[in-house]
Amino acid sequence: MRSTRGFVTIYVLFTSLVLIPVVGLAIDFSVLYNVKARLQTAVDAGVIAAGNTLQTTTDITNTSQINAVKATAVTFFNANYPSHYWGSTPATALNPTVGLGASNSWQVTLTATEYVPLLFLRVLGLSQSTVAATAQASVRFLNMMIVVDRSGSVQRGGNAATITNALTQFIGTQGTSPFVDGRDTIGLGSFGTNWRTDLAPTTHFFTGSAIQNAINAIPYGNNATNTAEGLHQAYTLLQGLNQTGALNVIVLLTDGRPSAFTASLNAQGTCTNKGNKTAVVTALVGTDATWPPPQTDGGAQGPSSAIWTLGLLNPTYTGLTGGPFTNSDVQYLTPLSTDAGCTYYTTNDPTRITTDVTTFPATDVYNNSLLSPVYTGEGQNMSNPRALRYASFNAADNQATTIRTDNTLQPVLFVIGLNEPAAAGEPLDADWLARVANDIYYRDAAGHSVYQSGQTEGKYYNVNGAGLGAAFQDIASQILRLSQ
């Protein structure tokens, strides 16, 4: 029995040599785990608060403003990590960093390191351990192109002033606009028959009242609705920025159905210089609600009135401009000598274009199909107004698809359909505009979703003049949410 007691004593002794360090390890690791969890919570709080401060920073190149962002990170860290938590002491001083991450996105990074005293493991010669935590917040700044329809129906509907006022509140007035000069990038363009860059994308849109002056100068007039051109040019300007980390946005404001497209036409007939001529082709638009449009406008001219203007483009000019015919659109150039001999040129009669150009191509100048997918089956006859209207829709629809399927920039399309008085022109095609935006919540007249999976989701707004301001306010809210 005595020998047995001796064995148990020896067994307990040797077991204790193992159990005590294991228990000590468990206790000390519990302490380290708690410190690590609290430390991670604190650095998370610090970068989230700093990210919010960075979101409202007006000049990301200003050292004092960046220091304010860093100070916010430290303040919120200290508020969430008590001094000497579980006896810990700082191993290094807090030093938040603020810098450019992915293109046009800024990052706040905070790393905290603490020495934590060990209790039971001191018997093994371990007096302390080091615990570290890191957090990073990314802030996506904004690249936004506003695209405004300046077609004739806007002018006839009396909504030019309404649009001007709504845009002024949305992007034109510092104080009422949620966007920040010196940080966000905003541009403005308008389209009728042709495109006009009213303000190239800039981070200093408030400087010198640049954006307000551009809003006031939009040249509303008796123009067609070349929606594909407006979308293409805005998208091209975003591509030129090439900022994949930013929130890239196109806001399209339109009051009507597409009625024009830009194409390279094969001129023949009496033209001295035959071959392709880049032109904006527009079809007549009726004032009734009939859709599809009739084969002619019902006037005395018959099918030949399918074309009421043809804007030929000067290949040496970088913008889309037209000639030789003049209307209230802008930026028309002197007639090209290569137009000589063409019936439309010598007679100065745009309705005679079909004498020299009998068909339009299957794609526009930007390789958008003119024959599908919205409307099909009407052919490519230049004397057929319905075929031209179909082509106008298809060009715009395909251009919107190109934008929505860009997986690099991932532009978001916000589309505002502005309902005009009936006398102003054709009513909106709301279902189609919701399709352009790729609004996941919109249902067409038959109750079907217009959403196209695998493409960037946007939002559609169907409003009249009185609701335009509210639509812009909601877009601002959506942008601020997406940019977080």
Secondary structure as the mmCIF struct_conf table of DSSP 4:
data_model
#
loop_
_struct_conf.conf_type_id
_struct_conf.id
_struct_conf.beg_label_comp_id
_struct_conf.beg_label_asym_id
_struct_conf.beg_label_seq_id
_struct_conf.end_label_comp_id
_struct_conf.end_label_asym_id
_struct_conf.end_label_seq_id
HELX_RH_AL_P HELX_RH_AL_P1 ARG A 2 GLN A 55
TURN_TY1_P TURN_TY1_P1 THR A 56 THR A 56
BEND BEND1 THR A 58 THR A 58
TURN_TY1_P TURN_TY1_P2 ILE A 60 THR A 61
HELX_RH_AL_P HELX_RH_AL_P2 THR A 63 ASN A 80
BEND BEND2 TYR A 81 TYR A 81
TURN_TY1_P TURN_TY1_P3 SER A 83 HIS A 84
HELX_RH_3T_P HELX_RH_3T_P1 TYR A 85 GLY A 87
STRN STRN1 THR A 89 PRO A 90
BEND BEND3 ALA A 91 THR A 92
STRN STRN2 THR A 97 LEU A 100
BEND BEND4 ALA A 102 ALA A 102
TURN_TY1_P TURN_TY1_P4 SER A 103 ASN A 104
STRN STRN3 SER A 105 PRO A 117
BEND BEND5 LEU A 119 LEU A 119
HELX_RH_3T_P HELX_RH_3T_P2 PHE A 120 LEU A 124
TURN_TY1_P TURN_TY1_P5 GLY A 125 GLY A 125
STRN STRN4 GLN A 128 ARG A 140
STRN STRN5 LEU A 142 ASP A 149
HELX_RH_AL_P HELX_RH_AL_P3 GLY A 152 ARG A 156
TURN_TY1_P TURN_TY1_P6 GLY A 157 GLY A 158
HELX_RH_AL_P HELX_RH_AL_P4 ALA A 160 LEU A 167
HELX_RH_PI_P HELX_RH_PI_P1 THR A 168 GLY A 172
BEND BEND6 THR A 173 THR A 173
STRN STRN6 GLN A 174 GLN A 174
TURN_TY1_P TURN_TY1_P7 GLY A 175 THR A 176
STRN STRN7 SER A 177 SER A 177
BEND BEND7 PHE A 179 PHE A 179
TURN_TY1_P TURN_TY1_P8 ASP A 181 ARG A 183
BEND BEND8 ASP A 184 ASP A 184
STRN STRN8 THR A 185 PHE A 191
BEND BEND9 GLY A 192 ASN A 194
STRN STRN9 TRP A 195 THR A 202
BEND BEND10 THR A 203 THR A 203
BEND BEND11 PHE A 205 PHE A 206
HELX_RH_3T_P HELX_RH_3T_P3 THR A 207 SER A 209
HELX_RH_AL_P HELX_RH_AL_P5 ALA A 210 ASN A 216
TURN_TY1_P TURN_TY1_P9 ALA A 217 ALA A 217
BEND BEND12 ASN A 222 ASN A 222
HELX_RH_AL_P HELX_RH_AL_P6 THR A 227 LEU A 241
TURN_TY1_P TURN_TY1_P10 THR A 244 GLY A 245
BEND BEND13 ALA A 246 ALA A 246
STRN STRN10 LEU A 247 THR A 254
BEND BEND14 GLY A 256 GLY A 256
STRN STRN11 ALA A 260 ALA A 267
TURN_TY1_P TURN_TY1_P11 GLY A 269 THR A 270
BEND BEND15 THR A 272 ASN A 273
STRN STRN12 GLY A 275 ALA A 283
BEND BEND16 THR A 287 ASP A 288
BEND BEND17 TRP A 291 PRO A 292
HELX_LH_PP_P HELX_LH_PP_P1 PRO A 293 PRO A 294
BEND BEND18 GLN A 295 THR A 296
BEND BEND19 GLY A 298 GLY A 299
TURN_TY1_P TURN_TY1_P12 ALA A 300 GLN A 301
HELX_RH_3T_P HELX_RH_3T_P4 GLY A 302 ALA A 306
STRN STRN13 ILE A 307 LEU A 312
HELX_LH_PP_P HELX_LH_PP_P2 LEU A 313 ASN A 314
TURN_TY1_P TURN_TY1_P13 PRO A 315 THR A 316
BEND BEND20 THR A 318 GLY A 319
STRN STRN14 PRO A 324 PRO A 324
BEND BEND21 ASN A 327 SER A 328
BEND BEND22 VAL A 330 VAL A 330
HELX_LH_PP_P HELX_LH_PP_P3 THR A 334 LEU A 336
HELX_RH_3T_P HELX_RH_3T_P5 SER A 337 ASP A 339
TURN_TY1_P TURN_TY1_P14 ALA A 340 GLY A 341
HELX_RH_AL_P HELX_RH_AL_P7 THR A 343 THR A 346
TURN_TY1_P TURN_TY1_P15 THR A 347 ASN A 348
HELX_RH_3T_P HELX_RH_3T_P6 PRO A 350 ARG A 352
HELX_RH_AL_P HELX_RH_AL_P8 ILE A 353 ASP A 356
STRN STRN15 THR A 359 THR A 359
BEND BEND23 ALA A 362 ALA A 362
STRN STRN16 THR A 363 THR A 363
TURN_TY1_P TURN_TY1_P16 VAL A 365 TYR A 366
STRN STRN17 SER A 369 SER A 369
BEND BEND24 LEU A 370 LEU A 371
BEND BEND25 PRO A 373 TYR A 375
BEND BEND26 GLY A 377 GLU A 378
STRN STRN18 ASN A 381 ASN A 381
TURN_TY1_P TURN_TY1_P17 MET A 382 SER A 383
HELX_RH_AL_P HELX_RH_AL_P9 PRO A 385 ARG A 404
TURN_TY1_P TURN_TY1_P18 THR A 405 THR A 405
TURN_TY1_P TURN_TY1_P19 ASN A 407 LEU A 409
HELX_LH_PP_P HELX_LH_PP_P4 PRO A 411 PRO A 411
STRN STRN19 VAL A 412 LEU A 418
HELX_LH_PP_P HELX_LH_PP_P5 ASN A 419 PRO A 421
HELX_RH_3T_P HELX_RH_3T_P7 ALA A 422 ALA A 424
BEND BEND27 GLY A 425 GLY A 425
HELX_LH_PP_P HELX_LH_PP_P6 GLU A 426 LEU A 428
HELX_RH_AL_P HELX_RH_AL_P10 ALA A 430 ALA A 437
TURN_TY1_P TURN_TY1_P20 ASN A 438 ASN A 438
STRN STRN20 ASP A 439 ASP A 439
TURN_TY1_P TURN_TY1_P21 ILE A 440 TYR A 441
STRN STRN21 ARG A 443 ARG A 443
TURN_TY1_P TURN_TY1_P22 ALA A 445 ALA A 446
BEND BEND28 GLY A 447 GLY A 447
STRN STRN22 SER A 449 SER A 449
TURN_TY1_P TURN_TY1_P23 SER A 453 GLY A 454
BEND BEND29 GLN A 455 GLN A 455
STRN STRN23 GLY A 458 GLY A 458
STRN STRN24 LYS A 459 VAL A 463
HELX_RH_3T_P HELX_RH_3T_P8 GLY A 465 GLY A 467
HELX_RH_AL_P HELX_RH_AL_P11 LEU A 468 LEU A 482
TURN_TY1_P TURN_TY1_P24 SER A 483 SER A 483
#
